[in-house]
Amino acid sequence: MTLTKDESGAESPDAVDAYTPSERRLERERHKRNRSRRATAIAALSTLVTAVVLYLVVVNAPGWQRTKETFFNGEYAREAFPKVLEGLWLNLRLLLICGVAVLVLGMLIAIARTLRGPVFFPLRVLAAAYTDFFRGLPLIINLMIVVLGVPALRLQGVTVDPVLLGGTALTLTYSAYVAEVFRAGIESIHPSQRAAARSLGLSNRQALRHVVLPQAVRRQVPPLLNDLVSLQKDTGLVSIGGAVDAVRAADIIVGRSLNYTPYIVAGLVFVALTIPMTRFTDWVTARMDRQRAQGGTT
């Protein structure tokens, strides 16, 4: 280390010389870059070849022309697109409202299933029966029972709106799945966390609220996001009750034209809406995995 003079004229130790990587390290980094570029080129070429083969197989199929006219008609696609987008607004509202309701109800059911003490035994049994029943009942049957069965009862003050009834059926089914996700997160917290909170003077309710639940929810963010992605797609099932969402809007055009292109348009719209949420879920999962590997989260 050498001494140099600063601006005031006083002598100070010079900074350590800039690091110069060795030739061996430079060669290793060049090898990694070359290998990465080669892997990228192979992947791109493989993808291109696969796409070309699939395209040739499809377009050379005997019934391709008829299939193209029935499922990929540009005229009907242009007609259906604005109507599908208009109906999609209903799906988005259902996703927002049902998503909040599912999270709240699922959390309450999960807490009920994890309550301790014999006095809470009936509540635990009811919560377990709820999750077992609605996880086992197919969603489409649940929708038919609620959307078609409730109006048939002619109960005073009970809505017959297919949108509200469909949203209720979605909430009943998905809250059972989300409750199990929350319960798994709660039970994954080590008992020492609760014991430490109790030793600091917190009650059982305070320990659950301030210590257990924050950690449990943070751990279960990826599976919760996956459930919301599934809920987004299943909002299209409310159309069985007559609600004009994106799927029903496409179905109306199909019934009039006997051309199935509007279904393809509706499907692509849902896919375009789902992909960003799926990629966000993957990003959150990868980020949490990195933090756990570094000891950033429990």
N, C-alpha and C positions, 0 to 999 in steps of 0.2 A: 504494500500500500504506500502510495506517495503522498506528499503534502502539497497542497495548492493554495493559492491566495484567493479569498472570496472578494466580493465587490468592495468591502470595507478595508481590505488590505490585510486582514488577519488570516493566518495560516489555518487550514482545516484539512482533515483527511480526505483524500480524493475518493470518489465513489468506486465501488468495486468494478473492475473491468467488465464490460458486457460479456454475457455468456456466449460462447461459441460452441455449437454442437460439434461432436466428433464426426469424422467421415463415416464411421460405422452407423451412427444414429441417422445421419442424413440418408444413407443407403437404405436403412430399414424403413424410413418414412416414405422414400420413393417407391419401395416395393409395396407398401400398404396402399399408396395411391394408385399404383398400376393395377393391383389386384382388385381394388374397388371399382375402377373404371372398367376392367374386364368383366367383373360380375354384373355391372349395370348394363353393359352392352349385350351380354348373353341373355339377361332377363328380358331386355327390350326385344331382341331378336326372337326369343322363344314366344313372347306374347304376340308379336306380329304374325309369326307362323301359325300359332293357334287360332288367331282371329281370322286369318285368310282361309284356313281349313274349314272352320265352322261356317264362314260365309259361303264358301263353295258348296258345302254339304246342303245348306239351307236353300240357296237359290237354285240348285240343280235338283231339288226334290220334285217329284211328279206333281204334287199339289201346291207348289209354291205360288203360282199366279193367283189361284183361288184364295189361298191364305192371305196373300198380300192385299187383295181387294177387300177381304172381309175384316182383317185386323189392322191393316196399315194404310187405310185410305186417307189421303191428305185432306180431302174435302170435308169429311166427317170429323177429322181431327181439329180442323180450324173452327168448325161449328161447336164442337164440344168443349174446347179449351176454356173460353170465357165462362161458360156455365159451370164447368167443374171448379174453376177458381172461385166463383161465387158461392158454390156449395161448400168449398173448403173452409170458408170462414166459420161455418157451423162446427166443423171438426176441430178447428183451432180453439174455439170457445169451449167446447166440451173437454178438450185436453187440459186447458187451463183450470176450469172449475173442478172437473173430476180429479185432476192431479192433486190439487190442494186438499180436496175432501178425502182422497185415498191416503195421503200422507198423514193427515190428522187422525182419521179413523184407524188406520193401521198402527199408528203409534199407541193409541189408547188400548187397542186389543193386545198389542205386545206387552204393554205394561201390566195389563190384567193377567196375562199368562205368567208373568214373572213375579207377581206379588207373593209374599211369604206369609206363612201362618195358616192355621186351620180355618180361621174365620173367613178367609178369602177363597176357600175351596170351591164353593158354588160358582163364584165368578171365574175362577180358572177353568172349570169344566165348561161353562158356557162359551168362554173365549176359544177353548180348544175345539168345541163342537162347531163353532162358527167357521173357524179356519179349515177344519176337515171337510165340512159340507161344501163350502163355496170353492175350495181348491179342487174338489172332486167333481163338482157340477160343471159340465161344459158351458162356456160363456154363451154360446148361441142359444142353448136351452134356457139359461137364466134370462136372457133377453126376451125370449118368446114368452116365458112365464110372466115376467114383469110388464112388458109392453102390451101383451095381448090379454093376460089374465086379470090384471088389476082393473082395467076399464070394465071388464065383464062383471065385476062385483058390484058396480054402480054405488060405490060408497060416497056418502055426502062429504064434500070438502076435499076429496082426493082428486088430484089432477089426472087428466087423461091425455095430456100433451106427450106425444111420443118422444120428444127430445128430453124432457125431464125424466120420463120413465126409463128411457134408454141410458141416460146418464146415471140414474140410480142403480141400474143393473151393472153397469161398468164399475161403479164405485164399490158395490157389494163384492164383486169377484176380485177386483184388484187389491182391495184393502186386505183380503185374506192372504194374498201373496206377500204384500208389503209388510204385514204384521209378522210373518215368519222371518223376513229379512231383518226387521228391527229386533225381534227376539233373539236371533242368532248374534246380532251385534251386542246386545245387552249381556247375554250369557258368555260372550267371549272376553268380557272384562274380568280380570282376575279378582277374586274375593278380597284380596289385600287392599284394593283400591277403595272398596266400600268400608272395610274395617278402618283404614286410615282416616277416611272422612268421619266416621263415627267417633274415632278417638279424638278428633278435633272439636267435637261438640255438635256436629251436624246430626239432624234427625234422619231417619230412613228416607223420608220424602226429599229432604234437602240433598242428601248424598246421591239419590237417584237423579235429581234435577241438575245439580251442579257438577257432579263428578262422573257418574256412569253414563248418562244419556249423551253428553257432548262427545265422549270418546266412542261410544257405540255408533252414533250417527256418522261420525267422521270415517269410521272404518267401513261403513256400509254404503258410502256414496256411489261407488261404481254399480253394484247390483240395483240400487234404487233408480239410477239413471237408465239402466237397461229395462226396468219395469215401465218407466215412463215412455221409453221408445216403443215398447209393445202396446201400451195404452194408446199412443198416438195412432197406430195403425188400426187398432180395434174400434176406434171411434166411428169408423166407416160402417160398423155393423148396426148402428142405430137406424140405418135405412130400412131394416126389415119392418119397422113400425110405420113407415111412410114419411119419416123426416127427410127433407130434401137437403142432403149433404152432398159431398163430392161424388160419392158412389151412386146415390140415388139420381143425381143430375145426369150422370152418364147412363144410368139404367133407363131413364125416360127417353133419351135419344135412341138407345139401342132398341127399345120396344117399338118405336115409331119407324126406324129405318132398317131394322134387322141387320145392322152392321155393327160389329163388335169393336170397332176402333175407339169409341169413347171409353170403353173399359181400359184399354191400353193407356189412353191419355190420363185417366184417373190414377191408374197404377203408377205411372211415371211421376205424377205430381206427388204422390205419397212417398215414393222413393227419394225424390229430390228433397223432400222435407225431412226425411228420416236420416239421410246420410250425414248432414252436419251434426245432428244430435249423436249419432253413433261415433263419429270421429271425436267429438267432444268427450264422450264417455271413455274412449280409448286413451285420450290425452290425460284425463283425470286419473284413470287407472295407472298409467305409466308413471305419472308424477308421484302418486302416492306410493308406488312400489319403490321408486328411487329414494323417497324420503324415509321409508321404512328401512331400506338397505343402509342408509346413512345414519340411522338412529334418530331421524327427525320427528317421527310420530310413533305412537304406541300401537 
